[in-house]
Amino acid sequence: MAPIPELPNLTGLDYVKFFAAGAACCTLSHGGMVPIDVVKTRMQLEPQLKKLGMVGTTRHIVAEEGVRGLATGFGSTAVGYLLQGGAKFAGYEFWKKTLAEWSGSYEGAVKNRTAIYLGGAAIAEFFADVLLTPAEAVRIRLVSDRKYATNMVTGFQRMAAEGGLSELYAGFVPILAKQIPYAVGQFLVNELAHEAVFRQISPEKRANLTTSEHTAITLGCGITAGAAAAVLSQPADTLLSQINKGQGGKGSATTKLIRLAKEAGPLGLFAGLGPRIVMTAGLVSSQFYLYALIRDALGAGKGVEIHKD
């Protein structure tokens, strides 16, 4: 297929830089959010903590385990999201460009941009989750059972020895159910939010935006996208926490998901949504800001832009 002139000509080195920028921004953002994630996970897994709220649960963890309790699973988080973040951002850039080219023309890509954003995010996240799932399984087990292992390495070794790949990937289906809606909310809503903002700005003004104005737009759109990602992925996030704790009984991952969903009910599936919206809005907005900053510092080419004017 002949290249479309309006689309950037990205090289393999560009995608390496996209991967590096995505890995760095996700490691930094998720690492910084570990305390909030610990609180959220504990609220999902321990019904008695739901009544305490975010602040009360934080105080409970510190009182029982010390401040270090809020950093539980940091190693697994850093490693998992380094791999997942790199694959997700680089994959999204690749699939967005590929799907735009498959549209046949720049005009066709603009017309089908929503489907391109959605498809690019979903495909990229699928492959990223292959890398993320084992680390996420270990992280959740460490958070839910403080006696399970001393760190990520010993936790991984124990889980692999006791259950092998089937244990490490027991949460793959629910993590797809969580992460794909999350990625769709993150990328699709961010793209549409940017488009809505840019429609309110003249081409001349857009070409001369200051650094602070760029930052404000990036963070504002990221916060909106983060809130959407949290709501879309919350039910599966709750079920994933429960499955990795060993709940759900016997059967396939799908059978466990259905059983746990029935037991939790609509309200139970959205337990901990408040702190997760706070966490996710911070995560997504900081990721987009850091990604652009690091990508540009590395000298990577610009990604595909198919916004409708």
DOVEX-317948 format. One record per atom (N, C-alpha, C): residue in one letter; x, y, z. Coordinates in pm, whole numbers, padded with zeros to 5 digits, always signed. Layout:
N
aXYZ...
// end
This chain:
309
m+00085-00119+00000m+00000+00000+00000m+00089+00125+00000a+00060+00219-00091a+00138+00341-00099a+00113+00426+00024p+00219+00493+00075p+00202+00577+00193p+00112+00696+00164i+00041+00742+00266i-00044+00859+00253i+00039+00982+00287p+00052+01078+00196p+00145+01191+00215p+00124+01266+00346e-00001+01279+00393e-00029+01358+00512e+00013+01288+00641l+00043+01157+00634l+00082+01084+00754l+00234+01086+00769p+00284+01089+00892p+00429+01094+00913p+00497+00965+00871n+00621+00975+00831n+00701+00858+00795n+00782+00815+00917l+00731+00719+00993l+00795+00677+01117l+00886+00557+01091t+01002+00558+01154t+01100+00451+01137t+01099+00357+01258g+01173+00248+01246g+01185+00155+01358g+01245+00222+01480l+01339+00313+01458l+01401+00385+01568l+01299+00475+01639d+01207+00532+01562d+01101+00613+01624d+01019+00528+01721y+00987+00405+01680y+00906+00319+01767y+00984+00274+01890v+01115+00257+01876v+01198+00228+01993v+01190+00344+02092k+01195+00465+02040k+01187+00583+02126k+01047+00597+02186f+00944+00562+02108f+00808+00562+02164f+00800+00463+02280f+00861+00345+02262f+00860+00242+02366f+00931+00295+02491a+01047+00356+02472a+01124+00407+02586a+01047+00516+02660a+00983+00605+02585a+00905+00712+02648a+00785+00656+02722g+00716+00559+02661g+00602+00496+02727g+00642+00420+02851a+00754+00348+02843a+00803+00272+02958a+00837+00365+03073a+00905+00474+03042a+00947+00569+03147a+00827+00637+03211c+00734+00685+03129c+00622+00761+03185c+00530+00671+03268c+00511+00546+03226c+00424+00457+03303c+00491+00407+03431t+00621+00382+03425t+00693+00341+03546t+00691+00452+03651l+00717+00575+03608l+00718+00688+03700l+00580+00715+03758s+00478+00715+03671s+00343+00750+03717s+00284+00641+03806h+00295+00514+03763h+00241+00405+03845h+00320+00388+03974g+00451+00406+03967g+00532+00397+04088g+00490+00500+04191g+00463+00622+04145g+00421+00728+04236g+00283+00706+04295m+00201+00626+04227m+00064+00603+04273m+00048+00474+04355v+00158+00405+04383v+00149+00278+04456v+00073+00290+04587p+00097+00392+04672p+00022+00400+04798p-00129+00406+04778i-00175+00486+04679i-00319+00495+04652i-00370+00362+04600d-00291+00294+04516d-00332+00166+04461d-00341+00060+04570v-00250+00065+04667v-00256-00029+04780v-00386-00009+04857v-00419+00116+04885v-00542+00148+04958v-00664+00100+04880k-00666+00129+04750k-00779+00088+04665k-00795-00063+04662t-00684-00135+04647t-00689-00282+04640t-00737-00342+04772r-00688-00288+04882r-00729-00339+05012r-00878-00314+05037m-00929-00200+04992m-01072-00170+05006m-01156-00268+04924q-01104-00310+04807q-01175-00405+04723q-01178-00544+04785l-01068-00582+04853l-01052-00719+04900l-01096-00741+05044e-01105-00636+05123e-01141-00650+05264e-01265-00567+05293p-01383-00631+05295p-01510-00559+05311p-01514-00465+05431q-01446-00503+05540q-01452-00419+05660q-01384-00284+05639l-01295-00275+05539l-01224-00150+05515l-01305-00053+05428k-01406-00103+05356k-01485-00016+05270k-01551+00094+05351k-01591+00061+05476k-01659+00159+05559k-01568+00272+05604l-01437+00247+05603l-01342+00346+05653l-01312+00455+05552g-01338+00427+05424g-01304+00522+05320g-01154+00524+05292m-01114+00612+05202m-00975+00616+05159m-00881+00659+05272v-00917+00766+05343v-00832+00816+05450v-00826+00717+05566g-00941+00663+05603g-00946+00568+05713g-00868+00441+05684t-00878+00392+05560t-00804+00272+05522t-00654+00299+05523t-00614+00417+05479t-00472+00454+05483t-00421+00452+05626r-00495+00510+05716r-00455+00512+05857r-00448+00371+05914h-00542+00287+05874h-00543+00148+05923h-00418+00073+05878i-00381+00089+05751i-00263+00020+05698i-00137+00068+05769v-00124+00199+05786v-00005+00253+05854v+00002+00205+05998a-00114+00201+06067a-00116+00156+06206a-00077+00009+06219e-00122-00073+06123e-00098-00218+06130e+00039-00257+06075e+00085-00188+05970e+00204-00233+05898e+00314-00128+05887g+00287-00008+05935g+00383+00099+05919g+00371+00164+05781v+00446+00271+05760v+00441+00342+05632v+00483+00251+05517r+00572+00156+05544r+00617+00066+05437r+00503-00015+05378g+00396-00033+05455g+00282-00108+05404g+00219-00043+05282l+00232+00089+05273l+00176+00162+05159l+00259+00144+05032a+00381+00090+05046a+00468+00068+04930a+00470-00077+04887t+00381-00159+04944t+00376-00301+04909t+00353-00319+04759g+00434-00404+04697g+00418-00432+04555g+00482-00332+04463f+00567-00243+04517f+00629-00140+04434f+00714-00201+04322g+00795-00304+04356g+00882-00365+04256g+00803-00426+04141s+00697-00499+04174s+00613-00561+04070s+00548-00455+03983t+00504-00347+04048t+00442-00237+03974t+00540-00174+03876a+00662-00146+03923a+00762-00081+03839a+00798-00166+03718v+00824-00295+03741v+00863-00385+03632v+00746-00407+03536g+00629-00435+03590g+00513-00464+03507g+00475-00348+03417y+00473-00228+03473y+00430-00114+03394y+00540-00055+03308l+00666-00088+03336l+00772-00053+03243l+00750-00126+03111l+00723-00256+03121l+00700-00337+03000l+00567-00301+02935q+00463-00293+03017q+00330-00265+02963q+00321-00126+02903g+00380-00027+02972g+00373+00109+02923g+00444+00129+02791g+00562+00067+02779g+00634+00078+02654g+00557+00015+02540a+00504-00105+02563a+00429-00175+02459a+00300-00103+02425k+00235-00046+02525k+00106+00022+02502k+00123+00148+02418f+00215+00235+02456f+00231+00361+02384f+00290+00339+02245a+00395+00256+02236a+00452+00229+02104a+00353+00155+02016g+00280+00061+02076g+00180-00014+02001g+00068+00075+01951y+00025+00169+02035y-00082+00260+01992y-00036+00347+01875e+00087+00397+01884e+00139+00477+01772e+00143+00395+01644f+00189+00268+01657f+00201+00181+01539f+00064+00149+01480w-00029+00107+01564w-00159+00064+01512w-00244+00183+01466k-00228+00298+01527k-00301+00415+01480k-00256+00451+01338k-00125+00446+01315k-00074+00475+01181k-00115+00366+01082t-00105+00240+01124t-00141+00129+01035t-00288+00135+00996l-00375+00156+01093l-00519+00162+01065l-00554+00285+00982a-00482+00395+01004a-00504+00514+00922a-00467+00486+00777e-00356+00414+00756e-00315+00379+00619e-00415+00285+00555w-00471+00192+00633w-00571+00100+00579w-00699+00172+00537s-00718+00294+00586s-00837+00371+00547s-00829+00420+00402g-00707+00414+00344g-00691+00445+00202g-00655+00588+00171s-00693+00682+00256s-00662+00823+00233s-00666+00895+00367y-00609+01016+00369y-00612+01094+00493y-00756+01129+00528e-00835+01163+00427e-00975+01197+00451e-01051+01078+00508g-01020+00958+00456g-01083+00837+00509g-01042+00811+00653a-00917+00839+00685a-00870+00820+00822a-00940+00916+00917v-00957+01041+00874v-01027+01139+00958v-01172+01095+00981k-01235+01048+00875k-01373+01004+00885k-01387+00886+00982n-01289+00796+00981n-01296+00676+01065n-01210+00688+01191r-01180+00811+01233r-01083+00830+01341r-01126+00766+01473t-01256+00769+01504t-01301+00709+01630t-01272+00560+01632a-01302+00493+01522a-01275+00350+01512a-01124+00323+01515i-01046+00412+01456i-00899+00396+01456i-00844+00411+01597y-00892+00511+01670y-00847+00529+01809y-00883+00407+01893l-01008+00363+01878l-01056+00250+01957l-00979+00123+01923g-00967+00094+01793g-00897-00027+01751g-00750-00024+01785g-00685+00091+01765g-00543+00102+01797g-00517+00081+01944a-00601+00139+02030a-00584+00123+02174a-00607-00021+02218a-00712-00084+02164a-00746-00220+02205a-00638-00320+02163i-00591-00311+02039i-00489-00405+01991i-00358-00386+02067a-00317-00261+02084a-00192-00234+02156a-00200-00286+02299e-00314-00266+02364e-00327-00308+02504e-00327-00460+02516f-00383-00530+02419f-00384-00677+02426f-00242-00730+02438f-00154-00685+02350f-00016-00734+02353f+00060-00683+02475a+00028-00562+02519a+00092-00509+02639a+00054-00591+02762d-00068-00642+02764d-00115-00719+02880d-00048-00856+02891v+00001-00908+02779v+00076-01033+02784v+00201-01012+02872l+00259-00893+02865l+00377-00862+02944l+00341-00823+03088l+00226-00762+03106l+00187-00709+03236l+00134-00815+03332t+00058-00911+03282t-00020-01001+03368t+00060-01069+03479p+00176-01131+03452p+00248-01198+03562p+00287-01102+03674a+00337-00983+03639a+00378-00887+03741a+00258-00837+03820e+00145-00818+03755e+00025-00772+03824e-00028-00880+03918a-00018-01005+03877a-00062-01115+03964a+00021-01119+04092v+00151-01102+04080v+00240-01102+04197v+00211-00981+04285r+00192-00865+04223r+00165-00743+04301r+00040-00758+04386i-00068-00805+04326i-00193-00816+04399i-00183-00920+04510r-00111-01029+04484r-00093-01130+04588r-00013-01073+04706l+00089-00993+04677l+00169-00932+04784l+00086-00834+04866v+00000-00756+04798v-00083-00658+04869v-00189-00727+04953s-00249-00833+04900s-00358-00900+04970s-00309-00993+05080d-00188-01042+05070d-00134-01135+05170d+00009-01093+05204r+00025-01018+05311r+00156-00963+05345r+00258-01072+05381k+00212-01194+05409k+00301-01303+05447k+00337-01392+05327y+00285-01357+05210y+00304-01445+05093y+00450-01451+05050a+00518-01336+05045a+00658-01329+05004a+00717-01198+05052t+00848-01190+05048t+00915-01070+05098t+00928-00960+04992n+00929-00997+04864n+00944-00898+04758n+00895-00957+04626m+00912-00880+04518m+00864-00922+04387m+00931-01051+04341v+01061-01060+04357v+01135-01176+04307v+01091-01304+04378t+01086-01301+04513t+01045-01420+04585t+00897-01451+04562g+00816-01346+04542g+00675-01368+04511g+00657-01435+04376f+00734-01389+04278f+00728-01450+04145f+00775-01595+04150q+00882-01619+04222q+00936-01755+04232q+00834-01849+04297r+00769-01802+04404r+00673-01889+04472r+00552-01916+04383m+00500-01813+04319m+00383-01832+04234m+00414-01923+04116a+00532-01905+04056a+00572-01990+03942a+00592-02134+03986a+00651-02153+04105a+00678-02289+04154a+00549-02360+04191e+00455-02288+04250e+00332-02351+04297e+00228-02372+04187g+00225-02280+04091g+00120-02291+03990g+00165-02280+03846g+00293-02244+03825g+00344-02233+03688g+00277-02120+03611l+00282-02132+03478l+00225-02029+03391l+00075-02011+03413s+00007-02122+03443s-00138-02113+03462s-00172-02024+03580e-00088-02026+03684e-00111-01941+03800e-00075-01796+03769l+00037-01775+03700l+00080-01640+03667l-00016-01572+03569y-00081-01652+03484y-00173-01597+03385y-00319-01627+03417a-00347-01663+03542a-00485-01689+03583a-00571-01565+03565g-00511-01448+03579g-00586-01324+03566g-00582-01261+03429f-00535-01335+03325f-00519-01274+03194f-00651-01228+03134v-00754-01312+03141v-00885-01272+03085v-00942-01152+03160p-00946-01156+03295p-00998-01037+03363p-00910-00914+03347i-00779-00933+03331i-00695-00815+03311i-00720-00754+03174l-00750-00838+03074l-00792-00785+02945l-00923-00707+02959a-01015-00765+03038a-01144-00700+03059a-01128-00567+03131k-01024-00555+03210k-00996-00430+03280k-00915-00334+03193q-00804-00381+03137q-00708-00293+03071q-00753-00244+02934i-00826-00326+02859i-00870-00280+02727i-00970-00165+02740p-01075-00175+02825p-01160-00057+02845p-01082+00063+02900y-00984+00034+02986y-00899+00141+03041y-00824+00210+02928a-00760+00132+02841a-00682+00190+02731a-00771+00266+02635v-00889+00210+02606v-00983+00278+02517v-01023+00412+02577g-01058+00412+02708g-01093+00537+02773g-00978+00635+02772q-00857+00584+02797q-00738+00669+02803q-00710+00735+02669f-00699+00657+02564f-00657+00712+02434f-00773+00775+02357l-00887+00707+02351l-01000+00760+02275l-01048+00892+02332v-01072+00896+02463v-01122+01019+02524v-01019+01130+02518n-00892+01096+02533n-00787+01199+02522n-00784+01260+02383e-00794+01175+02281e-00794+01227+02143e-00915+01316+02119l-01033+01271+02162l-01154+01349+02139l-01155+01478+02220a-01097+01472+02341a-01089+01593+02424a-00997+01696+02359h-00882+01650+02308h-00792+01742+02237h-00862+01803+02115e-00936+01720+02043e-01006+01770+01925e-01106+01878+01963a-01180+01854+02074a-01279+01953+02119a-01212+02084+02159v-01097+02075+02225v-01025+02196+02266v-00972+02270+02143f-00912+02198+02051f-00851+02263+01935f-00955+02328+01844r-01078+02277+01848r-01184+02340+01768r-01217+02479+01818q-01186+02505+01945q-01215+02635+02003q-01098+02733+01985i-00989+02685+01924i-00869+02767+01906i-00841+02787+01757s-00811+02907+01718s-00781+02934+01578s-00650+02866+01539p-00633+02834+01409p-00508+02772+01364p-00385+02855+01401e-00398+02987+01393e-00286+03074+01426e-00249+03061+01574k-00350+03061+01659k-00326+03049+01803k-00268+02912+01836r-00321+02809+01771r-00273+02673+01797r-00126+02659+01760a-00085+02724+01654a+00054+02715+01609a+00150+02791+01700n+00095+02876+01785n+00181+02958+01872n+00148+02941+02020l+00101+02824+02057l+00072+02798+02197l+00200+02801+02279t+00192+02859+02397t+00308+02860+02486t+00324+02724+02553t+00437+02703+02615t+00462+02576+02684t+00360+02555+02795s+00328+02658+02869s+00230+02646+02977s+00092+02614+02923e+00057+02670+02808e-00075+02642+02748e-00080+02497+02699h+00028+02450+02637h+00036+02310+02595h+00020+02218+02717t+00089+02251+02824t+00083+02170+02945t-00057+02167+03002a-00124+02282+03008a-00259+02289+03061a-00356+02204+02980i-00343+02210+02847i-00431+02131+02761i-00404+01982+02780t-00276+01945+02783t-00238+01805+02799t-00291+01749+02931l-00272+01822+03040l-00316+01774+03171l-00467+01773+03182g-00533+01875+03129g-00679+01880+03135g-00744+01766+03059c-00696+01742+02938c-00749+01630+02858c-00715+01497+02923g-00596+01488+02983g-00556+01365+03050g-00642+01335+03171i-00679+01436+03248i-00766+01415+03364i-00903+01365+03319t-00957+01424+03212t-01085+01379+03158t-01077+01234+03112a-00969+01202+03040a-00951+01065+02991a-00932+00968+03107g-00861+01011+03210g-00838+00924+03326g-00967+00890+03399a-01054+00988+03416a-01182+00962+03482a-01265+00862+03401a-01266+00878+03269a-01339+00784+03184a-01280+00644+03192a-01148+00636+03191a-01081+00506+03199a-01112+00435+03330a-01119+00511+03439a-01149+00451+03570a-01288+00391+03573v-01387+00465+03525v-01526+00417+03527v-01542+00295+03438l-01484+00298+03319l-01500+00188+03224l-01436+00058+03273s-01327+00069+03347s-01251-00049+03385s-01271-00093+03530q-01349-00017+03608q-01362-00047+03751q-01418-00186+03782p-01527-00231+03717p-01579-00364+03751p-01476-00475+03731a-01406-00473+03620a-01306-00577+03595a-01188-00563+03689d-01155-00441+03730d-01045-00420+03825d-01078-00486+03959t-01202-00472+04003t-01245-00536+04128t-01237-00687+04117l-01285-00743+04007l-01282-00888+03988l-01140-00941+03977l-01053-00863+03913l-00913-00904+03899l-00847-00915+04036s-00873-00819+04122s-00816-00823+04256s-00861-00948+04330q-00988-00984+04315q-01042-01100+04386q-00986-01231+04329i-00973-01240+04199i-00921-01363+04138i-00776-01385+04177n-00696-01278+04176n-00556-01293+04212n-00535-01317+04360k-00638-01296+04442k-00631-01331+04583k-00666-01478+04603g-00715-01542+04495g-00751-01683+04504g-00899-01706+04518q-00981-01602+04504q-01125-01616+04517q-01186-01657+04383g-01312-01694+04386g-01384-01729+04264g-01409-01876+04246g-01350-01959+04335g-01373-02103+04326g-01300-02167+04210k-01349-02282+04169k-01286-02356+04060k-01351-02322+03926g-01279-02359+03818g-01331-02337+03684g-01244-02242+03605s-01289-02211+03485s-01214-02121+03397s-01222-01978+03449a-01138-01892+03391a-01138-01752+03430a-01275-01688+03405t-01338-01725+03293t-01470-01670+03262t-01573-01714+03365t-01567-01842+03404t-01660-01894+03505t-01641-01820+03637k-01515-01798+03676k-01486-01725+03800k-01538-01582+03792l-01519-01518+03676l-01564-01380+03659l-01715-01369+03680i-01787-01460+03617i-01934-01458+03627i-01978-01482+03771r-01914-01580+03836r-01950-01613+03974r-01923-01496+04069l-01806-01436+04055l-01770-01325+04143l-01856-01201+04116a-01890-01180+03989a-01974-01064+03955a-02112-01077+04017k-02167-01198+04016k-02298-01222+04077k-02292-01200+04228e-02184-01246+04288e-02169-01231+04433e-02152-01085+04474a-02080-01009+04394a-02052-00870+04429a-02172-00779+04406g-02244-00803+04296g-02354-00715+04262g-02303-00582+04207p-02391-00498+04152p-02350-00372+04090p-02272-00281+04185l-02316-00268+04308l-02247-00180+04403l-02109-00234+04439g-02101-00365+04459g-01974-00426+04495g-01871-00414+04385l-01915-00419+04261l-01822-00408+04148l-01758-00270+04138f-01825-00170+04196f-01771-00035+04190f-01716+00011+04325a-01685-00087+04412a-01622-00053+04539a-01485+00009+04514g-01457+00117+04583g-01328+00184+04567g-01318+00271+04444l-01431+00304+04379l-01426+00383+04256l-01375+00524+04283g-01414+00584+04396g-01371+00720+04427g-01219+00735+04427p-01148+00658+04512p-01002+00670+04510p-00941+00629+04377r-01007+00536+04305r-00950+00494+04178r-00962+00604+04072i-01070+00683+04076i-01082+00796+03984i-00971+00896+04012v-00947+00924+04141v-00839+01016+04178v-00705+00963+04127m-00681+00834+04153m-00556+00773+04112m-00541+00773+03960t-00645+00733+03888t-00637+00719+03743t-00627+00854+03673a-00699+00954+03723a-00688+01088+03665a-00544+01138+03677g-00483+01114+03793g-00343+01152+03810g-00249+01073+03722l-00276+00942+03713l-00192+00855+03631l-00194+00896+03484v-00314+00905+03430v-00328+00927+03286v-00277+01066+03246s-00313+01168+03323s-00268+01303+03289s-00115+01314+03297s-00057+01255+03401s+00089+01261+03413s+00157+01178+03305q+00096+01065+03267q+00153+00982+03162q+00159+01057+03029f+00051+01121+02990f+00051+01193+02863f+00151+01309+02866y+00160+01376+02979y+00255+01487+02991y+00399+01437+02982l+00431+01334+03061l+00567+01281+03062l+00602+01214+02930y+00505+01146+02870y+00531+01078+02741y+00573+01179+02635a+00497+01287+02623a+00530+01389+02523a+00666+01452+02554l+00692+01477+02681l+00817+01540+02721l+00937+01451+02687i+00927+01322+02724i+01037+01229+02701i+01052+01196+02553r+00939+01176+02486r+00942+01148+02341r+01014+01258+02266d+00979+01383+02297d+01042+01495+02228d+01190+01507+02264a+01222+01480+02391a+01362+01487+02435a+01448+01382+02364l+01387+01267+02331l+01457+01160+02261l+01466+01185+02111g+01392+01285+02063g+01396+01318+01921g+01313+01225+01835a+01209+01165+01893a+01122+01077+01815a+01034+01158+01722g+00992+01095+01612g+00902+01161+01520g+00765+01182+01582k+00690+01275+01528k+00555+01301+01577k+00462+01188+01534g+00369+01155+01622g+00273+01051+01589g+00167+01102+01492v+00074+01015+01459v-00031+01046+01364v-00135+01139+01427e-00174+01244+01356e-00281+01332+01399e-00389+01331+01292i-00508+01285+01329i-00619+01278+01234i-00743+01344+01293h-00720+01450+01372h-00832+01523+01430h-00911+01594+01320k-01040+01605+01342k-01124+01678+01248k-01127+01824+01287d-01093+01913+01193d-01092+02057+01221d-01235+02111+01234
// end
